[in-house]
Amino acid sequence: MPRFLAFFCLLLISSLVRAQAPTLKDAAQKAVLSNPEVQQRWHAYKATQGERDAAFGGYLPRLDLSASKGRENRDDPLLDKNFTRQSTSLTLTQMLYDGFATRNEVRRFDHALTVRLFELQEASETAALEAARAYIDVLRYRKLVGLAEENYVQHRSVFEQIQKKVQAGVGRRVDLEQAAGRLALAEANLLTETTNLHDVSARYMRVVGEKPGKEMEALANLTKAMPKDMAEALRTAQQGNPALLASVENVRSAQAAARVRDAAYQPRFDIRLKQEHGRNLNGYSGQHDNSTAEVVMSWNLFSGFSDRARSQQYAEQYNVARDVRDKTCRDIRQVVAIAFNDTRKLTEQLGYLDQHQLSIEKARDAYRKQFDIGQRTLLDLLDSENELFQARRAYSNAEHDLGIAYLRTHAGLGSLLATLGISRAADQPPTPESWAAGEDAPEHCPPDDPLLYIANKDALNARALELLKETAPAPVPSAASAPVSQPGPERAVAEALQAWSKAWSGRNVQAYLDAYAPAFAPSDGGTRDTWAEKRKAALSRAKDISLDIRDIKLVVKDAKHASTVFKQAYRSEQYKDVVQKTLDWELIDGRWLIARETTEPLR
C-alpha cells in the first residue's frame, strides 16, 4: 500500500466507528479526510512518483522494433530496376555513460517526491488546525451566548422590579427609562452573540463537512509535549515543521537539477545491438540478414550557447530555492514565537481575569443588596451588571484563545496530528528522526527567541506611591498658628457644608474630595480610593450640575463631632434625583471634614 494511502485508510476506518464527531480529534480527523487541499497534495505526490519512475527508466535498456515494406526504383549506371523491398529490425540500446544525467535526474525527483510528502504533511496539519479553530470557536460562542442570556435575564429582572415600583407610584420614571435602555443593550448583545455562533457553525460545516454536535466535549489537555521554553520551541520547529523540511528538500532538488545540465558538456556512450532481416535491400535482390553490435558515442560540440544559458538558469533557480527556504524559516520562527508566547501570556492572564470576574461578581451582589435598601443608585447596579458581563466575556475569550494558542504552537512544531491523537501508518514518510537538513539547513535564521519585554511591577508600584504623594492634600495650619480666631462649631460646620456643595456643583474634584476625612469609609464597604475614582468619573461625565440643599438640621455632638441632615435635590443633563442625606462631621487639624455619609431616596 502506498505511503500515506494507508494513513488515510486508517483515518477513514476510525472515522466510521463513530456516527458523530463529538470530540476535537474527530472533527480534525474528518477535516483532514475531506479537505480538497490535502487531496490535491496527495495527487501531486502520486504525479511526482510517476515522474521519478520515468526518470529511472533511463538506466534500463531500450528495445525498438521496426518493420517496413514498399516499392523501390533504382536507376544508376550499374542497375536500372524496380522491385519490392521489405525489412524488419530489432534494436536494443543500453546507456553506458550519459554524463550522470540520469543519476542526477533520479535524485532530483527523489528530493521532489520528499518535498511532496512534506507538503502533504503540512496540508494535513493546516487542515487539522483550521478544524480545531472552528471547533473551539463553536464552544466559545456557545459559552458567550449563555453569558449573554444570563445578562439579559438579570437586566430583565431589574427592569421588571423598577417597572412595578413606578406602577405603584413609589419609583421614578427616569429609573425606568435607564433600565429600559440597559435592557435593550442586553438584547442587542444577545443578538450579536447568536449571530456570531451562527457564523462559526457555518465555518465548522465548511471545514469539517457536517454540523457541530449538540453536545461537544470540552477541550482536552493540549499541554503535552510542549517545549519548556522559547528556545526549545524554535529548535523543535526547525527540525520538525513540514513546510520548512519541504523547503530544504526543494533546495536539494534544485541542486540536482543544476547538475543534470552538466551532462551537456560530456559525451554519451551507448551499446547498440541490432538484428535486421529483409528482402531486396540496398539495391540487391534476395534475402538479407544483418547482425550488428556496436558502441556509439555522441557528443554535441556546439549548440549556440544554449547549454551555458541553461546552466545559468538552473543555477539561479537553485539560489531562488535557497531564498525561499530562508524566508520560510523566518516566517515559521515568527509564527512559533508568537504562538508560544501567547500560551504563556494567556496562562498568566487567565489568573488575573478570573480574579477580576470573582471580585466584580461579589461587588455586583453587594450592590444589589444595597440597592434594595436604597444605599445604591440604579445606575450603580446596572453598571455593575454590565461590568460583570464584560468580565465573564473576557475570561471566556481568553480561555478559548489559550486553547487555540496551544494548537498554533503544535502546528508550528509539526506535531499537531500527534497531539490530537490522530495516528499515522507504519510506513509513514520521513520524519525528523530519520531526516536531517545537514549542510542544507537554513542560513541567517538562528533559533533565537525575540526580546521579551517583562514589566517591572516593583518599579511601577514605586511610581504609584510617588504619584500618591504628589496628589495628597496640602496640610492645613493648626488652630494655634492661625492668624484669626476660629468661628463657633455651628458656623464652621455650616461653612464646610456650603463649601462641599459648591465644590460638587462647580465640578471641582479636588475641593470636593478634600472635604472628606482621610479615614472616610464609604457606605458600600469599599475603599476610599475606589470611591474617589467613581466620584471623579461621575463629575467628569456630568454637565450643568444643580445641587439644591434644603431643610438643613445641624447637630453639634461635642467639640469635635457634628452631623447634618438635609434634603438634597440633584439635577444634571444625564441624571436627577431627590434624597435625604446625612453627613457626620469630625474636626481634624482645625478643619471640619466628612467622616461618614449615608443616603436615603425619597419616595
C-alpha positions, 0 to 999 in steps of 0.5 A: 500500500502506498505511503500515506494511502494507508494513513488515510485508510486508517483515518477513514476506518476510525472515522466510521466507528463513530456516527458523530464527531463529538470530540476535537480529534474527530472533527480534525480527523474528518477535516483532514479526510475531506479537505480538497487541499490535502487531496490535491497534495496527495495527487501531486505526490502520486504525479511526482512518483510517476515522474521519478519512475520515468526518470529511472527508466533511463538506466534500463535498456531500450528495445525498438522494433521496426518493420517496413515494406514498399516499392523501390526504383533504382536507376544508376549506371550499374542497375536500372530496376524496380522491385519490392523491398521489405525489412524488419529490425530489432534494436536494443540500446543500453546507456553506458555513460550519459554524463550522470544525467540520469543519476542526477535526474533520479535524485532530483525527483527523489528530493521532489517526491520528499518535498511532496510528502512534506507538503502533504504533511503540512496540508494535513496539519493546516487542515487539522488546525483550521478544524480545531479553530472552528471547533473551539470557536463553536464552544466559545460562542456557545459559552458567550451566548449563555453569558449573554442570556444570563445578562439579559435575564438579570437586566430583565429582572431589574427592569421588571422590579423598577417597572412595578415600583413606578406602577405603584407610584413609589419609583421614578420614571427616569429609573425606568427609562435607564433600565429600559435602555440597559435592557435593550443593550442586553438584547442587542448583545444577545443578538450579536452573540447568536449571530456570531455562533451562527457564523462559526457553525457555518465555518465548522460545516465548511471545514469539517463537512457536517454540523457541530454536535449538540453536545461537544466535549470540552477541550482536552489537555493540549499541554503535552509535549510542549517545549519548556521554553522559547528556545526549545520551541524554535529548535523543535520547529526547525527540525520538525515543521513540514513546510520548512523540511519541504523547503530544504528538500526543494533546495536539494532538488534544485541542486540536482537539477543544476547538475543534470545540465552538466551532462551537456558538456560530456559525451554519451556512450551507448551499446547498440545491438541490432538484428535486421532481416529483409528482402531486396535491400540496398539495391540487391535482390534476395534475402538479407540478414544483418547482425550488428553490435556496436558502441556509439558515442555522441557528443554535441560540440556546439549548440549556440550557447544554449547549454551555458544559458541553461546552466545559468538558469538552473543555477539561479533557480537553485539560489531562488530555492535557497531564498525561499527556504530562508524566508520560510524559516523566518516566517515559521520562527515568527509564527512559533514565537508568537504562538508560544508566547501567547500560551504563556501570556494567556496562562498568566492572564487567565489568573488575573481575569478570573480574579477580576470576574470573582471580585466584580461578581461579589461587588455586583451582589453587594450592590444589589443588596444595597440597592434594595435598601436604597444605599445604591443608585440604579445606575450603580447596579446596572453598571455593575451588571454590565461590568460583570458581563464584560468580565465573564466575556473576557475570561471566556475569550481568553480561555478559548484563545489559550486553547487555540494558542496551544494548537498554533504552537503544535502546528508550528512544531509539526506535531499537531496530528500527534497531539490530537491523537490522530495516528499515522501508518507504519510506513509513514514518510520521513520524519525528523528522526530519520531526516536531517537538513545537514549542510542544507539547513537554513542560513541567517535564521538562528533559533533565537527567541525575540526580546521579551519585554517583562514589566517591572511591577516593583518599579511601577508600584514605586511610581504609584506611591510617588504619584500618591504623594504628589496628589495628597492634600496640602496640610492645613495650619493648626488652630494655634498658628492661625492668624484669626480666631476660629468661628463657633462649631455651628458656623464652621460646620455650616461653612464646610457644608456650603463649601462641599456643595459648591465644590460638587456643583462647580465640578471641582474634584479636588475641593470636593474630595478634600472635604472628606476625612482621610479615614472616610469609609464609604457606605458600600464597604469599599475603599476610599480610593475606589470611591474617589475614582467613581466620584471623579468619573461621575463629575467628569461625565456630568454637565450643568450640575444643580445641587439644591440643599434644603431643610438643613438640621445641624447637630453639634455632638461635642467639640469635635463631632457634628452631623447634618441632615438635609434634603438634597435635590440633584439635577444634571443633563444625564441624571436627577434625583431627590434624597435625604442625606446625612453627613457626620462631621469630625474636626481634624487639624482645625478643619471640619471634614466628612467622616461618614455619609449615608443616603436615603431616596425619597419616595 
